[in-house]
Amino acid sequence: MKNSLLSSSPIRLALLASALAVSSVLAGPDIPNGNMIEGEETPFGWSKPWQSKEDAAEPAKLTLDKEEFVSEPASLKLTSNSETGQVSTQLVVTESPEGTVAAETFTVSGQVKFSGNSTGIAVVAITGLGPDWKQTFRKDLTSARNAGSKWTSFSTPVTLPDGLKRVLIEVSIVEGEGTVWVDDLKTED
């Protein structure tokens, strides 16, 4: 009987489960709701927008945009009416309140689109908080200026250091009015 050991269903299932477990570890932490499929008015899991200054006619607004997206059903949409301040929203990717997140290397990819005034810049970044819950790691994944309001892809390698308690994805608009859309966030090895 050729391959009798591997032809046994329980052993095949165990090998498949092991292979899937290893591939998910090598792919980096999953980005929850990276395709913006969860949520009603706002994307599930994303924080209420933070705004650095109160100079805006209206506060920053975070919505789930069901009309402008790369992949159905929606994209994240963050709007700033501040000409000089910064607005941002964050999503917890992984955390370890009792210990620390292991160091690992992976790639974060996604789609971004920005429409705004000439001074505004949209930034997508990955950040990490240390044991004291202060930011100890940050890497910009992409930045976008008003480029004719076209979707652009990004794919950025990331190496997380040891000792982080929480890892977040942050979407910001810096120094200008505008709207940023983000979609299809994911990690890969």
N, C-alpha and C positions, 0 to 999 in steps of 0.2 A: 504494500500500500504506500504509494508515493505521497509525501507531504501529509501523512496521517495526523501528525501533531497539529499542523496549521489548518487542516480541514475541519477540525472540531469547532463547532460554533462558539462555545464559551471561550475558548482560547482566542479565536479570531476576534470576538467582541472585546476581550481584554486588551489585545494588542491594538485594536483600533482606538479604544478609549485612551490608552497610554499615548498613542501618537497624537491624538487630539489635544490631550493635556499638555504635551510638550510643545505643540505648535502654538497654543494659546499663550504659553509662558514666553516663547520667543517673539511673539508679535507685540509685546508691550502691553500696557494696561488698556482695556477696552475704554472707549470714550462713550459714556452713557448718553443716549439720545443724540448721537452725532449726526444722524440723518434728519433730526427734528420731526420725528414721527409721533412724539408724545407731547401732549399739551393742548389746551383749548385756545386761550388768548395769547399766552406766552409759552415759550419752549420749556417743557418740564425739566427741572433740575438747575436751570440757570438762575443766578441771583438777580434781585431787584437792581436796576442800574444805579451805580454810584456816580456822583457828579462832583467835581472838584470845586466848582464855583457856582454861585447862584446868580450869575449874570444873564442867564438864558431867559428868554421870554416864556418858555415852557420847560418843565423838567424833561430830562432824558426819558426816552420811551423804548421799552423792549417788547417786541411782539413776535408772534409766529406768523410769518407772511405766507399765505396760501396762494398768492398770485405770482410771486417772484421767487423762483427756486431753480436748482439744478436737477434735483431728484424729488419726486413727489413724496410726501404731500405738501412740504413747506420748507422754509428756511428761517434761520434766526435773523431778525431785523432789529438793529439798534440805531436810534435816531438821536442826534444831539442838536440843540438850538443854541449852544454856547459858542461864541466866536473865539474865546481865549482859553477856555478850560479843557478839561478832559472828562470823558464819561467812559464807564466800562461795566461789563458784566462778567461773571465767572461761573464755571462749572467744575465741581469736584470730580476729578477723574478717578483718583484712588486715595485712600487714607489708611493710616494705621495708628489709631489713638493709643493703643497699648505698647506699640513698638515703633519701628521705623520701616519705611518702604525700601525694598532692596534696590540697590543700584542696578540699572539696566540700560541697554542701548536699543533704540527702535526709531522708526520714522513716523512722523505725524504728517498726514496729508489732508487736503480738503479743497474747498472752493471759496473764494472771497470776491466781493464786488463792492465798490465804494463810489458814491456820488456825493459831492460836496463842494464847498468853496475851495479856492486855490491854496489856502494855507492848511487845510485839514488833511490828516493822515489817519488811515485805519490800520490798526495793528492787531494781529492774532499772535498770542504768546503762550508759552507753557511756563508755569511758575511752581516753585516748591516752598513749603513752609517747614522750618526746622522744629526741633523739640520745644523751643520757646514760642512757637506759633508765629514767628517773624519770617518774612521772605528771605530765604538764603540762596535761592536759585531762580534764574529767569533766562529764558531764551526766546527771542522773537522768532516766530515761525514764518511770518510774512508781514509785509506792510504794503499798503496800496494808497495811491493818490487818485484823484478823479481822472480815471483813464477812459473816458467815454462810456462809463457805466457798463463795462463788460465784465463777465465772470472770468476770473483767472485761477488757475490751479496752482497749488503749492505742495511741495513734498520736502520736508526738512528733517534731517537726522538729529536725534536728541540722545544725549547720554545723561541720565539722572544720576546725581551723586548719592552716596550712602547718607543715611541719617535724616531723610525727609519724613515728616509726619503726614503731610498732605500734598498732593499734586493737583494743580488746577489748569484749566484752559481759560485764558482771558481774552476777551474781545473788547477793543478800545477805539475811541475816536479821540485824537489828540489835536489840540490847537485849531479847532475850526468846526463850523457847522457842517452837518452832512448825515448820511445814512450809510451804514455798512450792513451787508448781508453775508451770512456764512452758511455753508451747507456741506454735507458729505464728509464730516470730520471722522477720521479713523486712524488707527495705528497699524503698522505692519513691520515685519522684521527686516 
